[in-house]
Amino acid sequence: MKRFLFSTTFIFSLHLITPGFAQKPGLPYNRFTGEITQTQVVKTDQSRDKAFSAIKAWISKTYPNYREVVRAEDMSSGRIIIQDREPINSNRFKSFSYRVTIDVKDGHYTCTINNVKTLSLGSAAYASADMDFSNMGMYGQDIDDISRQISITKNKKALAKLYKNRSVLKSLLSDYDKSHYKMSAQFNMIQTGLLEAVSGTSSLAVN
């Protein structure tokens, strides 16, 4: 029987022990730099070339625009790099882009997803998402501060302004949540799809 197991020791140390690494639900990031990054190491019993072919087949099927998204493909080194984007349905963000680096070796492969950027409405260029969690923390603190002001404010005009400001901040947080949910879903789809392709549980697996 073939065994395809995540290197749990590696992942545990990466996610929980490495200094600066924090875990939000489904979306890991470096708490010092703010970089959204996800790395998984998967053990297989396959040769590099066989696993590489299975991964390439999955990417080709999953990304119809294969030639556009693949930035590097080298079987001799076992490396494939993908750069793609996905839409976001929110008031603040239009889409996000990301990079996938897959390094295939005999017996295992490593998949890292990083270089995450978002495109805001009205903007022509993608901007790094490295400040997302810092911004969310700041907005959350501002909301708490405004809520305290609301509890002690009697003037109706001042209250109306405070409620409006809090509503704007809550909307911003909601947009970040929507974007991160979409990122998490996309990244998990990629990691799961690669695992299934190499393990033979996917219809795209190479025999």
Wavefront OBJ file of the C-alpha trace (Angstrom):
o trace
v 0.000 0.000 0.000
v 1.289 3.431 -0.894
v 1.679 5.946 1.892
v 1.290 9.678 1.310
v 1.607 11.555 4.572
v 2.066 15.179 5.480
v 5.298 15.736 7.284
v 3.474 16.549 10.516
v 6.640 17.228 12.474
v 7.749 19.802 9.939
v 4.351 21.441 9.694
v 3.953 21.554 13.470
v 7.309 23.231 13.907
v 6.605 25.625 11.041
v 3.173 26.675 12.243
v 3.608 26.676 15.990
v 7.263 26.861 16.962
v 9.014 29.039 14.418
v 9.365 32.532 15.938
v 7.082 35.065 14.318
v 4.680 32.545 12.806
v 1.037 33.045 13.749
v -2.105 31.234 12.724
v -5.402 32.850 11.870
v -8.250 30.451 11.007
v -7.116 28.938 7.717
v -4.727 31.734 6.849
v -1.201 31.594 8.374
v 1.043 34.648 8.413
v 4.290 35.940 9.890
v 3.426 38.172 12.834
v 6.629 40.206 12.429
v 6.423 40.943 8.697
v 2.684 40.398 8.216
v 3.389 38.192 5.184
v 0.586 35.771 4.362
v 2.365 32.505 3.610
v 1.456 28.829 3.683
v 3.961 25.981 3.348
v 3.237 22.268 3.342
v 5.680 19.397 2.968
v 4.153 16.145 1.723
v 5.893 12.763 1.835
v 5.333 10.333 -1.038
v 6.887 7.085 -2.221
v 7.187 8.339 -5.798
v 10.131 9.383 -7.888
v 10.541 13.073 -8.592
v 9.630 12.678 -12.260
v 6.427 10.723 -11.599
v 5.227 13.143 -8.924
v 6.194 16.099 -11.121
v 4.115 14.722 -14.008
v 1.096 14.191 -11.744
v 1.374 17.725 -10.375
v 1.784 19.200 -13.840
v -1.324 17.353 -15.049
v -3.348 18.688 -12.123
v -2.179 22.262 -12.729
v -2.976 22.001 -16.444
v -6.513 20.832 -15.680
v -7.118 23.253 -12.808
v -5.800 26.314 -14.645
v -7.208 26.514 -18.184
v -4.859 29.461 -18.768
v -1.883 27.223 -17.954
v 0.592 29.000 -20.232
v -0.268 32.343 -18.659
v -0.023 31.350 -15.010
v 3.043 29.093 -15.093
v 6.128 31.232 -14.558
v 8.656 28.397 -14.353
v 8.585 24.680 -15.113
v 11.783 22.645 -14.808
v 11.567 18.872 -14.456
v 15.342 18.573 -13.986
v 15.119 20.564 -10.738
v 11.534 19.570 -9.957
v 10.332 23.150 -9.620
v 7.080 24.684 -10.845
v 6.069 28.278 -10.107
v 2.546 29.599 -10.655
v 1.340 33.200 -10.476
v -2.407 33.749 -10.649
v -5.272 35.900 -9.379
v -8.798 35.344 -8.094
v -11.772 37.724 -7.771
v -13.058 38.987 -4.420
v -16.663 40.046 -3.927
v -16.406 42.943 -1.481
v -16.814 46.707 -1.318
v -13.085 47.311 -0.907
v -11.285 44.626 -2.919
v -11.660 43.451 -6.507
v -9.228 40.534 -6.523
v -6.064 39.062 -5.071
v -2.964 37.567 -6.642
v -0.633 34.910 -5.272
v 2.426 32.819 -6.117
v 2.730 29.056 -5.750
v 6.190 27.474 -5.652
v 6.309 23.676 -5.833
v 9.594 21.842 -5.348
v 9.384 18.126 -6.129
v 12.014 15.685 -4.896
v 12.244 11.907 -4.725
v 9.891 10.911 -1.928
v 8.360 14.295 -1.148
v 7.382 17.718 -2.409
v 7.101 21.171 -0.836
v 4.398 23.671 -1.773
v 4.684 27.289 -0.654
v 2.028 29.917 -1.358
v 3.051 33.526 -0.755
v 3.561 36.926 -2.404
v -0.115 37.678 -1.778
v -1.385 40.999 -3.113
v -4.805 42.631 -3.346
v -6.350 44.960 -5.897
v -8.582 47.622 -4.380
v -11.528 49.178 -6.153
v -10.392 52.227 -8.094
v -6.768 51.089 -8.057
v -4.770 50.112 -11.131
v -2.064 48.143 -9.335
v -1.915 45.285 -6.859
v -0.579 46.107 -3.393
v 1.026 43.759 -0.883
v -1.345 42.210 1.640
v 1.433 42.163 4.260
v -0.304 44.924 6.261
v -3.715 43.227 6.350
v -3.515 41.854 9.867
v -1.920 45.017 11.228
v -4.734 47.074 9.695
v -7.372 44.711 11.051
v -5.947 44.996 14.546
v -5.885 48.784 14.279
v -9.468 48.963 13.004
v -10.617 46.594 15.760
v -9.033 48.819 18.399
v -10.623 51.896 16.838
v -14.028 50.194 16.929
v -13.580 49.411 20.636
v -12.572 53.019 21.321
v -15.586 54.378 19.447
v -17.912 51.964 21.272
v -16.639 53.288 24.593
v -17.237 56.858 23.411
v -20.758 55.937 22.348
v -21.503 54.575 25.831
v -20.738 57.927 27.441
v -21.918 60.351 24.752
v -25.308 62.055 25.166
v -25.293 64.533 22.284
v -27.371 63.113 19.428
v -25.309 64.756 16.677
v -22.067 63.470 18.169
v -23.607 60.022 18.605
v -24.698 59.908 14.972
v -21.145 60.689 13.876
v -19.693 58.023 16.148
v -22.133 55.387 14.889
v -21.287 56.298 11.296
v -17.548 56.063 11.904
v -17.951 52.697 13.612
v -20.056 51.404 10.740
v -17.353 52.370 8.244
v -14.686 50.549 10.244
v -16.863 47.454 10.619
v -17.382 47.451 6.855
v -13.608 47.567 6.334
v -13.105 44.621 8.670
v -15.820 42.701 6.856
v -14.046 43.266 3.537
v -10.784 41.941 4.978
v -12.623 38.895 6.312
v -14.146 38.235 2.891
v -10.800 38.521 1.149
v -9.069 36.253 3.662
v -11.844 33.683 3.433
v -11.416 33.585 -0.345
v -7.626 33.342 -0.016
v -7.884 30.508 2.491
v -10.322 28.572 0.308
v -8.093 28.971 -2.758
v -4.918 27.965 -0.935
v -6.549 24.914 0.624
v -7.929 23.900 -2.781
v -4.404 24.014 -4.204
v -2.792 22.046 -1.369
v -5.551 19.425 -1.379
v -5.543 19.139 -5.173
v -1.793 18.569 -5.300
v -1.975 15.916 -2.590
v -4.793 14.075 -4.335
v -3.026 14.231 -7.707
v 0.172 12.741 -6.346
v -1.491 10.203 -4.063
v -3.626 8.822 -6.875
v -6.994 9.778 -5.359
v -7.573 12.376 -8.063
v -8.935 11.508 -11.495
v -5.916 13.377 -12.848
v -3.346 11.171 -11.109
v -0.624 9.761 -13.324
v -0.319 5.975 -13.079
l 1 2 3 4 5 6 7 8 9 10 11 12 13 14 15 16 17 18 19 20 21 22 23 24 25 26 27 28 29 30 31 32 33 34 35 36 37 38 39 40 41 42 43 44 45 46 47 48 49 50 51 52 53 54 55 56 57 58 59 60 61 62 63 64 65 66 67 68 69 70 71 72 73 74 75 76 77 78 79 80 81 82 83 84 85 86 87 88 89 90 91 92 93 94 95 96 97 98 99 100 101 102 103 104 105 106 107 108 109 110 111 112 113 114 115 116 117 118 119 120 121 122 123 124 125 126 127 128 129 130 131 132 133 134 135 136 137 138 139 140 141 142 143 144 145 146 147 148 149 150 151 152 153 154 155 156 157 158 159 160 161 162 163 164 165 166 167 168 169 170 171 172 173 174 175 176 177 178 179 180 181 182 183 184 185 186 187 188 189 190 191 192 193 194 195 196 197 198 199 200 201 202 203 204 205 206 207
